[in-house]
Amino acid sequence: MISVVTPVYNGERFIESCIKVVIDQNCLDVEHIIIDGCSTDGTVNIIKHYAQMYPHIRWISEKDKGQSDAMNKGIAMAKGEILAILNVDDYYEQNVLNRVSEIFKSLPNPSLIVGNCNLRNDNEEIFHINKPKRMKLNDLLLGWHINPLPSNPSAYFYHTLLHHIIGFYDIEDHYSMDLDFILRAVQVATVKYVNEIWGNFRVIKGTKSFNSDLSGQTEPRIKRMLDKHCRQLSLFKKLEIAIKRFFYNKIYWWEVRIKYFSKRPEQLPLSITRKVFRK
């Protein structure tokens, strides 16, 4: 069974579509656990309405200490051996849950499987596709622009047993708890990347992710989390990653500059322009 856990607080705008996304997966072996944090809008009424019609929906509504706490409550309630976190404003592609169930049949326990994820704006337009192809710890610690990190849990699934080995989500962390979990999980799980689009991550106005990006806090938070896990490595591994980070960052920023100025040659300094574009 797959246990899909959805934390929600005042999610009236998206909760119905989130519930329908799981229903429309047509997966016969699924439970949808919804953890509401005492919403003050119409969220609970919508959950009640669907829970009365669909027995695979289990839910509670009580105060919590934030998103991580809500996810941990849902995990504690989970009956399935496969776990998924689906935030209320994100959604799956069609038939993902059945596809994932089939893949897990050939994998040892504990395993983590990761697919691709569409990042969508307020107009539902895809502005980026997250493809985390390299999932070894040393690769991930090099940085998100060198090796993309999984951007959203709608595109990855894992054995529930993982939490009994590495622990639950950090309830004191309200922003980078997903990344912290991934960095811990890849150290003990069998990890499989599947080059298919499974999830859709809405990066839209008013959401926590959008506000973090807007304030310029996302990248520093990611760096702090990567540095935290890097400090736990041996001295040799720390040195290896530091050297790779230095050289890969140099290459990355040169690529950025080349792409930028190739489209805007008029912005190059005159001396460089004469050398590059001289006749």
KACORGI-V599875 format. One record per backbone hydrogen bond with DSSP energy under -0.5 kcal/mol. NH is the residue of the N-H (numbers start at 1). CO is the residue of the C=O. Records with the same first field share a line. If there is no record, write none. Layout:
NH: CO ; CO
//
This chain:
2: 29
3: 1 ; 82
4: 2 ; 31
5: 3 ; 84
6: 4 ; 33
7: 5
8: 35
14: 11
15: 11
18: 14
19: 15
20: 16
21: 17
22: 18
23: 19
24: 20
25: 22
26: 23
28: 26
31: 2
32: 56
33: 4 ; 31
34: 32 ; 58
35: 6 ; 33
36: 34 ; 60
37: 8
46: 42
47: 43
48: 44
49: 45
50: 46
51: 47
52: 48
53: 49 ; 50
54: 50
55: 53
57: 54
58: 32 ; 56
60: 34
62: 36
70: 66
71: 67
72: 68
73: 69
74: 70
75: 71
76: 72
77: 73
78: 74 ; 75
81: 1
82: 1
83: 158
84: 3
86: 5 ; 84
87: 85
88: 7
90: 87
91: 200
93: 198
96: 93
99: 95
100: 96
101: 97
102: 98
103: 99
104: 100
105: 101 ; 102
106: 103
107: 104
110: 108
112: 190
113: 157
114: 192
115: 155
116: 196
117: 130
118: 199
119: 128
120: 118 ; 201
121: 125
124: 121
127: 119 ; 125
128: 119
130: 117 ; 128
133: 131
135: 133
140: 136
141: 137
142: 139
143: 140
146: 143
147: 143
155: 152
156: 153
157: 113
158: 83
159: 111
160: 81
162: 159
163: 160
164: 160 ; 161
165: 161 ; 162
166: 162
167: 163
171: 169
173: 170
174: 172
180: 176
181: 177
182: 178
183: 179
184: 180
185: 181
186: 182
187: 184
188: 185
189: 185
190: 110
191: 189
192: 112
194: 114
196: 194
198: 116 ; 196
199: 116
200: 91
201: 118
202: 200
203: 120 ; 201
204: 202
207: 204
211: 207
212: 208
213: 209
214: 210
215: 211
216: 213
217: 212
218: 212
221: 217
222: 218
223: 219
224: 220
225: 221
226: 222
227: 223
228: 224
229: 225
230: 226
231: 227
232: 229
233: 230
238: 234
239: 235
240: 236
241: 237
242: 238
243: 239
244: 240
245: 241
246: 242
247: 243
248: 244
249: 245
250: 246
251: 247
252: 248
253: 249
254: 250
255: 251
256: 252
257: 253
258: 254
259: 255
260: 256
261: 257
262: 258
263: 259 ; 260
264: 260
267: 264
268: 265
272: 269
273: 269
274: 270
275: 271
276: 272
277: 273
278: 274
//
